[in-house]
């Protein structure tokens, strides 16, 4: 992450580089005494590849129980993949959990946590991302950043959840630090593993290729295909056989074949047989706050041919260029390539990439072997819309989650805070913003948009096909760790109140204020909702309030949960979902 993000103290005693972070036991945490008698507990257990049982426990409140009754109105749910913030008073770890929040507009329980599904057998996971979207029948893939474990949840009977499978560290020996997932039509998923092999040295992947890595949370990372039961179907190298640019792609410790392969975000165009990953950073150095070489912050994007789903073939490796800003060597626009986002309609083949340095890039055709990326937007333009005076800068602003609306009209993006050298009055302001990308996509392969002057960084691109800023909504977090992740709501209630349907129109966007605690960016632990009108304009959802304080946004900094008095928790991954039986 940018240097300002590396100065926070480590918040955990455990170090990411120790595989012993995985503390496996069955039933270590008894049902908390604070969980009231009105909470119904239902457990679900699977057997891992090590022969050991892995268990989750539902804690269904009265809200959840009422939603399960026959004849009850259909409800929409927000799934929040959540980490426990600190050990209990006895020093023992409290469980991480999947929170199930009532996200039904107009519901008397809107914003209420209806169920917490505790992970009872693996602790200290650092829950991170799930997949970006959910469709009827999909399992939910949820990664533990520090435990190197993936949990596969069955949410077909929401608000109740069951465990379908678990992917353990030894199941993916050539990669570590699972980050994000994208689900195929057959229900399997591709996952990005940002870190290197569990043990330094050569590692052979499922397709027979071998790469040499420098160990857990190092390089190179990989792409994994998982079954709906958590079984590993394939491990594929993200790194080329040949050396990648040795200047742009250093490794610490050094590798005989240097590589930038640290895939963070992952995006899928199944109809085009293409997978896209963006390389972020050699992650162990970020968590430890010890990034001494600016080029450990990656600027590379990879595309894969997935015609053979179990043997993705690395098709292209491309580098994001610098932009016009005169920033220091740690804050160049193309660094920290956090998230890719692909278009959706068959006529469009382009993709976007957002960096942690405040820039958005575009390439018009991901099916090509050689990709050229141009910067098409700078976060400073959105900051200027919100704050015409004392405008925050975009250099190292923590630009994060990025998604194209299913109808290919809009691009949604979260930014964590004002960048380096921002005016103090607005430095803690993050935001979510929306771009109209229709003219850019309509240009096809003949795009002309490029942010190449300082004036364009704060006023938008001058070319006619450049994205137009539609809306920008500030989300202020004075704890330094604002909106990092998000999810789009495309569900609509049907007449009669018994069912929902899924559309390609976005009506809401939800964001979470939390990054990764060991970096010092643990945020204020809120999830906030914004309404999206048909023109793409954002307004704060004033009805989405905390059930305890009554304040806007739902706070995860609270004393009690359905599973007990375990205190503050850290919300990260987000998904909107509906029970299968209630979705048409």
C-alpha positions in Angstrom: 0.0 0.0 0.0 1.1 3.6 -0.2 3.6 4.9 2.4 1.0 6.7 4.5 -0.8 3.4 4.8 2.3 1.5 6.0 2.9 3.6 9.1 0.1 2.1 11.1 1.2 -0.3 13.9 0.7 -4.0 13.6 -2.5 -4.9 15.3 -2.0 -8.7 15.7 0.8 -10.6 17.4 0.7 -13.3 14.7 2.8 -12.7 11.6 1.4 -13.5 8.2 4.4 -15.5 7.1 3.8 -18.2 9.7 1.6 -21.0 8.4 0.8 -21.8 12.1 -1.7 -19.0 11.9 -4.1 -21.8 11.1 -5.4 -23.0 14.5 -7.6 -26.0 13.8 -9.8 -27.5 16.4 -13.4 -28.7 16.7 -15.6 -27.1 19.2 -13.0 -24.9 20.9 -15.5 -22.1 21.4 -18.6 -23.0 23.5 -21.9 -21.2 22.9 -21.4 -17.8 24.6 -23.4 -17.2 27.7 -24.4 -13.8 26.4 -26.3 -15.2 23.5 -29.9 -15.1 24.6 -32.4 -18.0 24.7 -34.3 -16.4 21.8 -31.3 -17.3 19.5 -31.7 -20.6 17.7 -28.4 -22.4 17.0 -27.9 -24.7 14.0 -24.6 -26.2 13.2 -23.2 -27.5 9.9 -20.1 -29.6 9.5 -17.9 -30.9 6.7 -14.8 -33.1 6.7 -11.7 -31.5 5.3 -9.1 -33.1 3.1 -7.1 -33.7 6.3 -9.9 -35.9 7.6 -10.8 -33.4 10.3 -14.3 -31.9 10.9 -14.9 -28.2 10.2 -17.9 -26.6 11.7 -20.0 -23.4 11.4 -22.9 -22.4 13.7 -25.9 -20.3 12.7 -27.2 -18.0 15.4 -30.7 -17.2 14.2 -32.4 -14.3 15.9 -36.1 -13.7 16.1 -35.8 -11.7 12.9 -34.3 -14.7 11.1 -36.8 -17.1 12.6 -39.7 -14.9 11.5 -38.4 -14.8 8.0 -38.3 -18.6 7.9 -41.9 -19.1 8.9 -44.3 -20.4 6.2 -46.1 -17.5 4.4 -43.6 -14.9 5.5 -42.8 -12.1 3.0 -39.7 -12.6 0.8 -36.6 -10.9 2.2 -33.4 -9.7 0.7 -30.2 -10.2 2.6 -26.8 -8.6 2.8 -23.9 -11.1 3.5 -21.0 -9.5 5.3 -17.8 -11.6 5.7 -16.5 -10.4 9.0 -13.4 -10.9 11.2 -13.2 -10.7 15.0 -11.3 -7.7 16.0 -9.6 -9.0 19.2 -9.4 -12.0 21.5 -11.8 -12.3 24.3 -11.1 -11.3 27.9 -9.7 -14.8 28.6 -7.2 -14.3 25.8 -8.8 -17.0 23.6 -9.8 -16.1 20.0 -13.4 -15.3 19.3 -14.7 -16.7 16.0 -14.9 -14.9 12.7 -18.4 -15.0 11.1 -20.6 -14.4 8.1 -23.2 -11.8 9.2 -26.6 -12.0 7.5 -28.2 -8.5 7.6 -31.8 -7.7 6.6 -31.5 -5.7 3.4 -35.2 -5.6 2.4 -36.2 -2.1 1.6 -39.2 -1.1 3.8 -38.7 -4.0 6.2 -39.1 -3.1 9.9 -35.9 -5.0 10.4 -33.9 -3.1 7.7 -30.3 -3.0 8.7 -30.7 -5.6 11.6 -28.2 -8.4 11.9 -30.5 -11.5 11.7 -27.9 -14.2 11.9 -24.2 -14.6 12.6 -22.7 -17.7 11.2 -19.6 -18.4 13.2 -16.5 -20.2 11.9 -15.9 -22.5 14.8 -12.8 -24.5 13.7 -10.4 -22.0 12.2 -9.5 -18.8 13.9 -7.6 -15.6 12.9 -8.7 -16.0 9.3 -8.7 -12.2 8.5 -11.9 -12.6 6.4 -11.4 -10.8 3.1 -13.3 -11.1 -0.1 -16.0 -13.3 -1.5 -17.1 -13.3 -5.2 -18.2 -10.0 -6.7 -21.8 -11.0 -7.6 -24.2 -13.7 -6.6 -26.8 -15.5 -8.7 -29.5 -18.1 -7.8 -27.8 -21.4 -7.1 -24.3 -20.0 -6.5 -22.3 -21.1 -3.5 -20.5 -18.3 -1.7 -16.7 -18.5 -1.7 -15.1 -16.7 1.2 -11.4 -16.4 1.7 -9.3 -16.2 4.9 -6.4 -13.9 4.0 -4.1 -15.0 6.9 -5.3 -18.6 7.4 -4.9 -19.4 3.7 -8.3 -21.1 3.9 -11.4 -20.8 1.8 -14.9 -21.5 3.1 -17.7 -22.5 0.7 -21.1 -21.5 2.1 -24.5 -22.7 0.9 -26.9 -19.8 1.1 -29.9 -21.3 -0.7 -32.0 -21.3 2.5 -31.2 -17.8 3.7 -31.2 -16.5 6.4 -29.9 -20.0 7.3 -26.4 -20.9 6.0 -24.7 -24.3 5.7 -21.1 -25.3 5.0 -20.5 -27.0 1.6 -16.7 -27.3 1.8 -13.4 -26.0 3.0 -10.1 -25.5 1.1 -7.1 -25.9 3.4 -3.6 -24.6 3.0 -2.2 -27.9 2.0 -4.8 -28.2 -0.8 -3.1 -25.2 -2.6 0.6 -25.8 -2.0 1.7 -23.5 -4.8 -0.2 -20.4 -3.6 -1.2 -18.6 -0.4 -3.3 -15.6 0.7 -6.6 -16.2 -1.1 -8.1 -12.9 -2.2 -11.1 -12.8 -4.5 -13.4 -15.1 -6.5 -15.5 -15.2 -9.6 -18.1 -17.9 -10.2 -18.7 -19.7 -13.5 -22.1 -20.7 -14.8 -21.5 -24.3 -13.6 -21.1 -23.2 -10.0 -17.3 -23.6 -9.8 -15.1 -20.6 -9.1 -11.8 -19.2 -10.0 -9.9 -17.7 -7.1 -6.9 -15.4 -7.0 -4.1 -16.4 -4.5 -1.9 -13.3 -4.1 1.0 -15.0 -2.3 3.6 -17.5 -3.1 3.9 -21.2 -2.3 3.6 -22.4 1.2 7.2 -23.5 1.2 10.0 -21.6 -0.7 11.4 -23.4 -3.7 10.1 -25.1 -6.7 6.4 -26.0 -6.9 4.6 -28.0 -9.5 1.1 -27.0 -10.5 -1.8 -29.3 -11.6 -0.9 -28.8 -15.3 2.6 -30.0 -14.8 4.3 -26.6 -14.9 6.9 -25.6 -12.3 7.8 -22.3 -10.8 10.2 -21.3 -8.1 8.7 -19.2 -5.3 10.0 -17.4 -2.2 7.4 -18.7 0.2 4.2 -17.9 2.0 2.7 -14.4 1.1 5.6 -13.9 -1.3 5.7 -14.6 -5.0 4.5 -15.9 -7.4 0.8 -16.1 -6.7 -1.6 -18.3 -8.6 -5.1 -18.9 -9.9 -7.1 -21.8 -8.5 -10.3 -23.4 -9.7 -12.5 -24.6 -6.9 -15.5 -26.9 -6.9 -18.7 -26.1 -5.1 -17.5 -28.5 -2.4 -14.2 -26.6 -1.9 -12.3 -29.3 -3.7 -9.3 -28.0 -5.8 -9.9 -28.7 -9.4 -6.8 -27.0 -10.7 -3.8 -24.9 -9.6 -2.4 -22.7 -12.4 0.7 -20.5 -12.4 0.1 -16.7 -12.7 3.8 -16.2 -13.5 5.5 -16.5 -16.9 8.2 -19.1 -17.4 10.5 -16.4 -18.5 11.7 -13.5 -16.4 9.4 -10.6 -16.2 10.8 -7.0 -16.2 13.5 -7.2 -13.5 13.2 -3.5 -12.7 9.4 -3.4 -12.3 9.2 -6.9 -10.8 11.7 -7.3 -7.9 11.1 -10.0 -5.3 12.3 -10.1 -1.7 14.0 -12.5 -1.2 15.1 -12.4 -4.8 13.9 -15.2 -7.2 16.0 -16.7 -10.0 13.2 -15.7 -12.4 11.7 -12.3 -11.3 8.0 -11.9 -11.4 5.2 -9.5 -10.6 2.6 -12.3 -10.2 0.7 -11.3 -7.1 -2.9 -11.5 -8.4 -5.5 -9.6 -6.3 -8.6 -8.8 -8.3 -10.1 -11.3 -10.7 -12.7 -10.9 -13.4 -14.4 -13.3 -15.8 -15.8 -13.1 -19.3 -16.9 -16.7 -19.8 -18.5 -16.0 -23.2 -15.1 -14.7 -24.4 -13.1 -17.5 -22.7 -11.1 -14.9 -20.9 -10.0 -14.4 -17.3 -8.3 -11.2 -16.0 -6.2 -10.7 -12.9 -4.5 -7.6 -11.6 -1.3 -7.8 -9.6 -1.2 -5.7 -6.4 1.9 -6.2 -4.2 4.2 -8.8 -2.7 1.8 -8.9 0.2 4.0 -10.0 3.2 5.8 -6.6 3.0 2.6 -4.6 3.2 1.3 -6.4 6.3 4.6 -5.9 8.0 4.8 -2.3 6.9 8.2 -2.8 5.3 7.8 -1.9 1.6 11.3 -0.6 0.9 11.3 -0.9 -2.9 8.5 1.0 -4.7 8.3 -1.6 -7.4 7.1 -4.2 -5.0 3.9 -2.3 -5.6 2.8 -4.0 -8.9 1.5 -2.4 -12.1 0.8 -5.6 -14.1 -2.4 -7.1 -15.5 -2.7 -10.7 -16.8 -5.2 -12.3 -19.1 -5.8 -16.0 -19.5 -7.4 -18.1 -22.1 -9.8 -20.4 -20.3 -11.1 -22.4 -23.3 -10.0 -25.4 -21.2 -11.5 -24.5 -17.8 -9.0 -26.6 -15.9 -6.0 -25.5 -17.8 -6.1 -21.7 -18.1 -3.2 -20.4 -20.3 -1.5 -17.1 -19.6 -2.2 -15.1 -22.7 -0.9 -11.7 -22.0 1.1 -9.7 -19.5 0.8 -5.9 -19.7 2.0 -3.0 -17.7 0.0 0.1 -16.6 1.8 3.3 -17.7 2.5 6.3 -15.5 0.1 9.3 -15.8 0.7 13.1 -15.8 0.9 13.6 -12.1 4.3 14.4 -10.7 4.3 12.1 -7.7 7.1 10.5 -5.8 8.5 7.1 -6.7 6.1 5.3 -4.3 3.0 7.0 -5.7 3.0 6.7 -9.5 -0.5 6.2 -11.0 0.0 2.7 -12.4 1.2 1.2 -9.1 -0.9 -1.1 -6.9 -3.2 -2.5 -9.6 -5.8 -3.6 -7.2 -9.0 -4.4 -9.2 -10.0 -5.3 -12.8 -13.6 -5.0 -13.9 -14.9 -6.4 -17.2 -17.8 -5.3 -19.4 -20.8 -7.7 -19.6 -22.6 -7.3 -22.9 -21.5 -9.5 -25.9 -20.9 -6.4 -28.0 -18.3 -5.1 -25.5 -14.9 -6.7 -24.9 -13.2 -4.0 -22.8 -12.0 -4.0 -19.2 -11.0 -1.5 -16.6 -8.3 -1.5 -13.9 -8.2 0.7 -10.8 -5.1 1.3 -8.8 -4.5 2.2 -5.2 -2.8 5.3 -6.5 -6.0 7.0 -7.7 -6.1 6.1 -11.4 -8.6 4.2 -13.6 -7.3 2.5 -16.8 -9.1 1.0 -19.8 -8.3 -1.4 -22.6 -10.9 -2.0 -25.4 -10.5 -5.7 -26.2 -9.2 -8.3 -23.7 -9.2 -11.0 -26.4 -6.1 -9.6 -27.9 -2.6 -11.0 -27.2 -1.1 -7.6 -26.7 -3.1 -5.1 -24.5 -2.6 -1.4 -24.3 -3.9 0.5 -21.3 -4.7 4.2 -21.1 -5.6 6.1 -18.1 -9.2 7.4 -18.6 -10.0 8.9 -15.2 -8.3 10.3 -12.1 -10.0 10.1 -8.7 -9.1 13.8 -8.1 -11.9 14.7 -10.5 -14.4 13.0 -8.2 -12.9 14.6 -5.1 -13.2 18.0 -6.8 -16.9 17.4 -7.3 -17.4 16.9 -3.6 -14.8 19.4 -2.3 -14.3 22.3 -4.8 -12.1 23.9 -2.1 -9.4 22.0 -0.1 -9.7 19.2 -2.6 -8.1 16.0 -1.5 -5.4 14.6 -3.8 -5.6 11.3 -5.5 -2.0 10.1 -5.1 -2.0 7.0 -2.9 -5.7 7.4 -2.1 -6.4 3.7 -1.7 -8.7 3.3 -4.7 -10.2 -0.1 -4.3 -13.4 -2.0 -5.4 -14.4 -1.5 -9.0 -17.4 -2.9 -10.9 -19.2 -2.3 -14.2 -23.0 -2.3 -13.9 -24.6 -5.4 -15.6 -26.1 -3.2 -18.3 -22.7 -1.7 -19.2 -23.8 1.9 -18.5 -21.9 2.7 -15.4 -18.6 2.1 -13.6 -18.7 2.1 -9.7 -15.6 2.7 -7.7 -14.7 3.1 -4.0 -11.8 5.3 -2.7 -10.6 5.0 0.9 -9.3 8.5 1.7 -7.6 11.6 0.4 -4.2 10.9 -1.0 -0.7 12.0 0.0 -0.5 15.7 0.9 -4.3 16.2 1.0 -5.5 19.2 2.9 -6.0 18.1 6.6 -9.6 19.3 6.6 -10.7 16.7 4.0 -7.9 14.1 4.2 -10.1 11.5 5.9 -12.9 11.6 3.3 -13.3 8.5 1.2 -16.0 8.2 -1.4 -17.9 6.0 -3.8 -18.4 7.4 -7.3 -20.1 6.6 -10.6 -18.9 7.1 -14.1 -21.0 7.0 -17.3 -18.9 4.8 -19.6 -21.3 4.5 -22.6 -19.4 6.8 -24.9 -16.1 5.0 -24.2 -17.5 1.6 -24.9 -19.3 2.9 -28.0 -15.9 3.9 -29.4 -15.0 0.2 -29.7 -11.3 -0.3 -30.5 -11.0 3.3 -31.7 -10.9 5.0 -28.3 -9.1 8.3 -27.9 -9.6 9.1 -24.2 -6.4 9.5 -22.3 -5.6 11.5 -19.1 -2.3 13.0 -20.1 -2.4 16.6 -18.7 -2.6 17.9 -15.1 -5.8 19.7 -16.0 -7.5 16.5 -17.0 -6.6 14.9 -13.6 -9.0 17.3 -11.9 -11.5 18.2 -14.7 -11.9 14.8 -16.5 -10.6 13.8 -19.9 -10.9 16.2 -22.8 -11.6 13.7 -25.5 -15.3 13.1 -26.3 -15.3 9.4 -25.4 -13.9 9.9 -21.9 -16.0 8.7 -19.0 -18.3 11.3 -17.5 -18.5 11.7 -13.8 -22.2 11.1 -12.8 -22.1 11.2 -9.0 -19.7 11.2 -6.1 -20.8 10.5 -2.5 -18.4 11.2 0.4 -18.0 8.6 3.2 -15.9 10.2 6.0 -14.0 7.9 8.3 -11.6 9.7 10.6 -10.0 6.4 11.6 -8.2 6.3 8.3 -9.6 3.3 6.5 -12.7 4.4 4.6 -14.8 2.6 2.0 -12.6 -0.2 0.6 -15.1 -2.8 -0.7 -18.6 -2.7 -2.2 -21.5 -4.7 -3.8 -24.2 -3.8 -6.3 -27.9 -4.6 -5.7 -29.7 -5.7 -8.8 -32.7 -7.5 -7.2 -36.3 -6.2 -7.4 -39.3 -7.3 -5.4 -42.2 -8.8 -7.4 -45.9 -8.1 -7.0 -47.4 -9.9 -4.0 -44.2 -9.7 -1.9 -43.4 -13.4 -2.1 -40.5 -13.3 -4.6 -37.7 -11.2 -6.0 -36.2 -11.1 -9.5 -32.7 -10.3 -10.7 -32.2 -7.5 -13.3 -29.3 -5.8 -15.0 -30.3 -2.4 -13.3 -28.5 -1.2 -10.2 -30.7 0.2 -7.4 -28.3 0.3 -4.5 -24.6 0.1 -3.7 -23.2 -0.9 -0.3 -19.7 -0.2 1.0 -17.6 -1.4 3.9 -15.1 0.8 5.9 -12.3 -1.7 6.6 -9.1 -2.9 4.9 -6.7 -5.1 6.8 -6.0 -4.5 10.5 -2.2 -5.3 10.5 -1.7 -2.5 8.1 -3.2 0.0 10.5 -6.2 0.6 8.2 -8.8 -1.1 10.3 -11.4 1.7 9.7 -14.5 2.5 11.7 -16.1 -0.8 10.9 -19.3 0.6 9.3 -21.2 -0.6 6.3 -23.1 2.2 4.4 -25.8 2.0 1.8 -26.4 4.4 -1.1 -29.4 4.5 -3.4 -28.8 4.6 -7.2 -31.4 6.3 -9.4 -31.9 5.3 -13.1 -29.5 8.0 -14.1 -26.7 6.6 -11.9 -26.9 9.4 -9.3 -26.1 8.4 -5.7 -27.9 9.5 -2.5 -27.3 8.2 1.0 -29.8 5.6 2.1 -31.1 7.3 5.3 -33.2 4.3 6.3 -30.2 2.0 6.6 -29.5 2.6 10.3 -27.8 0.8 13.1 -30.2 -1.2 15.2 -28.5 -0.2 18.5 -27.5 3.5 17.9 -30.1 4.5 15.3 -27.4 6.3 13.4 -27.0 6.0 9.6 -24.9 3.1 8.4 -24.6 -0.2 10.3 -21.8 -0.3 12.8 -19.8 -3.5 13.5 -18.2 -1.8 16.4 -20.6 -3.1 19.0 -20.6 -5.1 22.2 -23.1 -7.9 21.4 -23.9 -10.1 18.5 -26.3 -13.0 18.2 -23.4 -15.3 19.0 -22.4 -13.4 22.1 -20.6 -10.4 23.6 -17.5 -10.6 21.4 -17.1 -6.9 20.8 -15.9 -5.1 17.7 -15.7 -6.9 14.4 -14.2 -6.0 11.0 -16.6 -6.2 8.0 -15.0 -6.8 4.7 -16.5 -8.8 1.8 -20.1 -7.9 0.8 -22.8 -9.6 -1.3 -26.6 -9.2 -1.8 -28.5 -12.5 -2.0 -32.0 -14.0 -1.7 -33.1 -17.5 -0.7 -33.4 -19.7 -3.8 -37.1 -20.4 -3.3 -37.9 -16.7 -3.2 -36.0 -15.8 -6.4 -37.7 -16.0 -9.8 
